[in-house]
Structures are given as structure tokens and as C-alpha cells.
Amino acid sequence: MTLPADLVLTPRGVRFLGRVLPCSIGKGGLTSAKREGDGATPIGVHRIAGMFYRPDRLPAPAAWAKPAGPGDLWSDDTEDSCYNQHVRTPYGFSHEKLRRADPLYDLVLIMDWNWPDALPGKGSAIFIHQWRRPGYPTEGCIAFSRADLHWLAARIQPGTRVIVPPLARW
């Protein structure tokens, strides 16, 4: 059973609190067999586990959001003992910068996909973030317009469910 406070992916977008917000998903579509680098969005019931924001670009979107500094990274290296975890520079393994030059990660909601006890190769860095433009696919994340992402961030709490059902078509 879904609740109004769940984010539910539908073919029209994500349903949340009575609204449907257009979004983008992974270029690999949806999958129940997520693998590192497949570009797919994992099917399942996930939870919001954290939020990072760029304090040099926007105010804190929620009291529980953490500022992302220049040294904040997310490990995506399957050989790393900190795979799919927040890490900091200097860092010798493959990673994503949480503080990017473009605005995609100005506000990032962390989903608990393969987290906190990550299985190497099952996928990392499945976030909710800003899209490049409408319909432009992600590397497996769910992405929204800047305005919709900020609206979500102001209403989401840690533990909010993100439901990604196996859809017939996207």
C-alpha cells in the first residue's frame, strides 16, 4: 500500500503529496538486477537516507540537510572498502564529486539503494538530483527540475519511501 507521503514513480512522473512531478530516470531504464555502470534505475522500495546541498549556491533546504564542501565525494569503486559511501578527499579510489561545477548536485537526496552495507558491483550513488533538461536520462538516478527538486526537499524527511515499481513502459 502506498501513502501520500511516498514518492511513487509512474509513467507520468513521480507522485508525491497529491502532485505528479515530471522526472528523468536512468538511461538503462528500470531494472531488478542493478549492476555498477548499467545506467539503470533500481526497482524496489527505497528510503531517503540523507541530503547534501551546496551552501555557496543555496540555503539549507531542510534542517537535516548537510552542506557539501569541496572535499565531499561518493565512492563508486567496487574495489573500495568504502564502496557506495560518502568519503572525503584526498581519495585514491574512483568516486563522484558531490560538489560539481554544474548544478546537478547542488541539492542531492541520497537513497538507500545498496547502502549502508553495500555489495560491490550492485550499484552506487543512486541519488535524487536536478536534471540536465526535461527527459534527459541519468546514470541511474531520478532527476527533477530545480524548482520541483527544491519543493520535494522542503517536504521530504529521512526515511521517506521512494517506490520504483516495474513499469510496463517508460
N, C-alpha and C positions, 0 to 999 in steps of 0.2 A: 504494500500500500504506500502510495506517495502522499506527502504532506505539502501544503502550500509553501513551506519554508525549504523544501528540497529544490535543488537545481536539477531539472529533468531535460535531457537532450531530446529534441523532437526533430522531425524533418524540416520544420519551420524555424527552429532556433531553440534556445533554452527557455523553458517555462520556469518562472520564479515569482512568487507572491502575486499571482494573477496576471503577470505580464509575460509576453514571449519576446525575447531579445535575440535578434539575429546574431549568428556566430559563425566562426570557421572551425573546422576540425582538421585532423591530420591528413596530409596528402596521401597517406596509405589507407584512408578510410577508417572503419571501425574494426577492431579485432578482439577476439577472446584468447589469442595466443601472442601476446605482446612480446617483442624482442627489441633489444637495443638497436637503434638506427633504422627501424622499419617504417618510420614516419606515420604510424597508425595511432589512433586514439583508443585506449583500452576500454573495453566493455566492462561494466560492473557497477557496483555501488562503492563510491569512494567518499572520502571525507576531506573537508578543508582542514589542513594541518598547520598552516602558517600564512603570513602575509609579509611581503617586503615592499618598500616604496623608496623612491629617490627623494630624499629630503631637500636636495638642491633644486628640484623641479616641482614639487608639490607638497602640500601639508599632509600630515598623517591622516590617512583616510579612515582610520579606526583606532581606538585606544590601544588595541593589542597588536597593531602593525609594527614591524621592526624596520628601522632605516637600513637601506643597503648602501654600504660605503664602497670605495674603490677596491678594497681587498676582498669583497664578498663574492664567492664563487659557488658553483654546484657541480660536484664530481659526476662525470658521466663515463668514467673509465672502468671497464669491467674487471681490470686487474687491481684496482684500488680497494683497500680495506674500507675506505670511506665512500664507496660507490653509492650514488644516489643520496648524498648527504650535503648539507651546507658545509663548505670549507672556506679557508681564507688563504690569501697569498702570503708568502711565496708557496707555490704548489706545483709539484713536478708531474702530476698526472693530468690527463685530458679533463677538461672542465668547461662549463659555461660561465660567463661573467654575468652576475646579477645586476651589474651597473654598466649598461651598454651605451654606446654613442647614440643609437636610435632610441625612440621612445617605447619600444615594445615591452620592455621590462621596467618601465617607470613605476608600475604597480603590478605585483605578481602575487597571485594566490597559489599556495603550494597544496597540491592534492596528495593524499597518502598512498598513491599508487606505488607499490613495491617499496614502501617506506613505513617504519624506520628500519626494519630488518630486511634489507634489500638482498635479493637473489641476483648475483651477477648475470648480466645479459637479458634480464626480464624487462628492461626499460627504466629510464631515469628521466628526471626533470619534466614530469608531466604537470604543467602549470596551467593556470588560467591567466591570460595576459591580454594586452592590446593587440588588435590585428594590424597587419600592414595596410590592408584595404578590404572592403567587403568581398567575401568569397575567396580571398587568397588563403590557401591552405597553410597549416602549421607543420611542425615536425612531430606532431602527436598531441600537442596541447589543444586547449579550447580557447579561442580568442574572440574578443568583442571590440566594438567601437570604444574609444576612450570614454565617452560620456556614459555608455552602458556599464563599462567596467567600474567606473567610479561609483555609479548608482548601486551596483552589486556590492562593492567593497564596504559601503556605508551600512549595509543591511545584513551581511553575512557574519556568522560567528564561527569560531573554531568548532569543528565537529559537524558543521552543516554538510548534509549529504549532497553529493553530485552523482546523479543516476544517469549512466550511459547504457541504454538498452540496445540490444541488437536490432537495429532498424532495417526494414526491408530494402530501403534505398535512401540515399542521402542527396 
